[in-house]
Amino acid sequence: MAENAKPKKRWGDRKDATLLRHEDALHFIMGVIYPNRPDNEAYISERIDLTAINEYLEKRNAEGVDFKYTFFHVIVAALVKTAMLRPKLNRFFVNGNYYQRDKITAAFVVKKEFSDTSEEKMAFLEAKPEDTVDTIHNAIRDIVRATRSGEQNTTDDSMDWFNRMPRWFAKLLLHFVMWLDKHGWVPDSLIADDPNYASVFISNLGSIKLKCGYHHLANWGTASLFVIIGEKKWSPLYDKNGFVRMYESLDLGLTVDERIADGYYYAKSIRLLKYLLEHPEELEKPLSAEVPFEEKQKDIK
C-alpha cells in the first residue's frame, strides 16, 4: 500500500523508483533474455457493461456541473485505484533491473479541437492515496482547460526545442538522451510531463469514433501498462438459454509487460478493475480504500 512518507533512497534506486532487489528466479531470467519492453507485451481485451456507469453519470451530472463527468473520468479513476491496490502494476523493468515507482500517475493525449490540423498535447496527472473520482475529475478538467487555452507543458516545450535544431545535431543529442533514459538520468525539465513515464498511458480512441485495438509498449520511458478505450456500442448479452438483452458497452484493450507480474496477478487485477467499473460508487472512497471485490462476487454467485 502506498504511504505518504517517501522511502529513503539507497544505492541503485532511481529518482522516480525503488530498485527491487529480491525478484524470483523466473522473472530475473526473463529480464535478462528478453531485455526489451516490446518483446514482453501481453494483450488483454475486456468488454465493459456501461449500465452502471451510465446511471452513475446521470446522477452526478443532474445538478448541472460546470464540467460534466464522463466515463473517461470513471475509467481513469478506476485504473489508478487498481494500480494503487495492486502495486505490481506500478512496476517497470529497465537496464536489467526491476523497479517500483514512487508515485502512481496516469497520462493521456488531449486534442485542442477535433480536426485534422489540430495539435495534440500531453496530459499527465499524479494520483494520491486520498484522491477520489471527484479529485481525478477536477484534475482532468484543469488539464483539459489549460491545454485548450494554449498552455504547453514541459514535454511539449522540450520537443519543440529539439525540433528547432539542425536535424543531424538533434539526432545525436537524442541518442545521448536515450542513454540517459536507460539509466534514469534524464532531467525532469525534459520528461516531467512525458506520458511514457506514467504508471498507465491511456488512449481514448472512442472520442474519435474508433474501435478498441492493440497498442505497443515502448523502450523509451518506463510505462508498462497501455490502455486503449474503444468506442461505445450496443452488444448482446446471452445466458445459457439464449439471447437476453442488448446493453451499451465499450471495449478496453490493455497491453502489459508480462515480466512485472504473473498471469494470476494480472487476472485478479482485471477482476478488480471490472468490479470498480461496474460499481463506480466505490470510486467516491479514497483510492487507498480496500475493495473486497472477490468476496462480494462470491456472494452474487
N, C-alpha and C positions, 0 to 999 in steps of 0.2 A: 504494500500500500504506500502511495506517495506521502511524503511528510513535508511539512513546511520548512523544516530545518535542512539546509544543504549539507550533504556528507563532505567530510574533509577530503581534499584531493590527495591522491597518492601517486607515486611514480608509475607511469603507464596509463593513467587516466587522461581523458581528453577534457578540453574546457567545457564541452557540452554533454559529457557522458562519463560513466564509470566503467573501467575495464573489468570484464568478468573473468576471473582467474581460475575457475574450477568447473569448466564445461565438461560434460560427459564425453567419452571416447568417440562415439559416433559423430557428434556434432563437431568435435575437434577435427576429425579426419575429413569430414565433408568440407569444412572451411579451407583445408589445405589442398584437396584435389579439385575442388570447384571454387576457385577464388573470386570469380566474377558474379556480381549480383544477378544479371540476366540469365546466367547458366542455372540458377536455382529457383526460377519462377514456378510457382504453382498457382493455377487459376481456379477460383471458386465462384460459381454463379448461384445467386439466390433470388427467388421471386417473393416480393413483399406484398402482403394484403394491406391496402391503404384504407380499409374501412374504419379502423380505429383512429388512424391519423387524421382522416378527413373530418370525423366527428370532433376530434380534439381541436383541430384548427378552426372549425366553425365556432366553437365555444370561445377560443382565445381571441378571435377576430371580431366577435359580436359587439364589443364595446367601442369599435372604431379606433383601433390603434393607429398611430401615425406611420408605422412601418409594419405591414402585415406579416404575421407568422406564416411560414410556408413549410412544406415537407422537407425542404433543404435544411432549414434550421433544426428540425427534429432529427434528421439523419446525421448532421454534423455533431449534435449533442450526444446522440446515441453512440457514435463512433468513438468520440473522445472518452465517454464514460466506460465503454468496453475496454479501451486501451488502459484506462486507469485501474479497472478491476482485474484485468488480465495483463499484467505488466510485461510478459514476454513479447507481446505485440509491440512494445515500445523499445525493442532492441534492434541493433543493426550489426552487421559484420563488415569490417573494412581493414585493409592492410594486415590480414592474417589474424585478427582478433575480434572477439565479440564484446559489445558494449551495451550498457543500459543507459538510456537517455536520462538526463537530469530533469527534463520538462516534457510535458505532453503538449504537442502542437498539431494544428490542422492547417492545411494550405489549399488554396484553390485559385482559379483564374477568374477575373472579372472583366467583361467587355464593357466599354464605356457606353456603347449602344449596339443594337443588333443590326449590323450592316457589314458588307464585305470589307469595307475600308476601315472599320473601327479598330482601334488599338486594343490589345489585351494587356492587363496589368496584374501583377502578382498580389495575392492577398494572403496574409499569414496571421494566425491568432494562437495565443497560448491559453490552455485550459488549466485552471487551478482546482484543487480539491473542493473548494466551497462553491464553485460555479454551478449553475443550473441552466436549463433550457432558456430561461429569461436572460441571463447574462451573456450566453452564447449568441442569442438573437440580437441583443444590443450591440455586441462586438461586431457582428457581421453587418448590421445596419451602419455603424460608424465607418467600417472599412469600405463598404459599397459607396456611401455618400462621398467619402474623401476621394476615392478612385474616380468617380464620375464627375467630380468637380475639377479634376485635372491634377491633383496632387500625385507625386511619384514617391515610391518607396526606395529603400536603399538598393535593392537588386535592380530595379529599373534604371536608376542612375548609373550603376556600375556597367550594365550592358550598353547603355548609350556612350559611356566613356570609352569602352573598348571599340565600339563601332566607329568612333571618330578617328581612331588611329590608322596609320598605314596598315594594310592587310598583313604583310609579312611580319611586322613587329607585333601586331595584335595576336597572331597565331603563336609566335614564340613566347609571348608573355602568358598566354592562356595555357600553354603546356606547363609552364612553371607553376601557374595557379593550380593546375590539376595535380601536380606533385605535392603541393601544399595541402590540397584537399585529402589526398591519400593519408596524410599524417595528422589531419585535424588542425592545421595551422593557418587556414585561410582567414584573413582578417574579417571581423564582423562587419566592417564597412562595406564589404563586397557581398556577403551572404546572409545578413541579418534577417532578410525577408524572402530568402530563396525557398520555394516550395519543396525543392529536392532535399532539404534538410529537415522536413517536418516528420512527425510521427506518422501522419497519414496525409497523402496527397489525393485530393478529391476532384473529380471532373464531372460536372453536371451536364451531361450530353442531352438530357431531357429538355433542358432550357432552350436548346437549339433544334429540337424536334428530331433527335437521333436516337436509335435504339442502343441498348446497352451492348458493350463489347469488351474485348480484352485490351489491356494496355500494358506495355512492357515496364519493367523496372529499369533503373539506370545506374551505371557505375559512379557517376558524379553524385556527390552528396551522400546522404545516409538513409533516404526514405526506403523503407522495406515493406510498405503497405500502400498500394494504389487502388482507389475505389472509383469505379465508374457508376454513375447514376443514369439509368436509361429513361426513356420517355414513358409517361403514364399511358396505360392501355387497359382495355377490358379483357379479362381472362375467365375461362370456365372453371368452376370448382366441381369436382366429381367426388362421389363416395363409392362404396362397394356396389351400390345398386344402379349407378349411372349418373347422368347429369343432374346437378342440384341447382346451381345458380351462376350468374355472372357477377364478377366483382372487379373493382378497379384495382390495378396493381402496377408495380414497377419492378424492374429487374436491377439488381446490384451485381456488378462484376468486381471481384476482389482479386488482385494479383499480389501474392505474398512471397516472401523469401523463406523457402522451406527450411533453411538452416537454423532459423532463430527459434523454432518450436516444432514439436512433432504433430502428427495428424490428429491425435486425440485432443491436444491442447487447442488446435485451430477449430476443431468441430465444436467443442464446448464454448469457445469464444463466439462462434457464429450463432449458436443457440441463444446465447445471452443477447447478442445484437438484435436478433429477430424478436426476442421477447420484449426488449425495450421499444422496438418499433411498433409492436402490437399492443403495448401498454405505455403510451407516451407520457402518461401522468407520472410515471416513475422518474422522468427526467426533470420534474419540478423539485426533486430532492437533490441535495448536493451530489456532485459527481462521485465523491468518495463513498457515498452510502451504498452498502452491500445490497444485492438483489438476490433473494433466494429463489431464483427462477426455476431451477430444476425441481425443487420441492413443489412449487405451485403447478408446474406442468404435470407432475405425477398425480396431484390431486384432481386435475382436469380429466386425466385418463381414467 
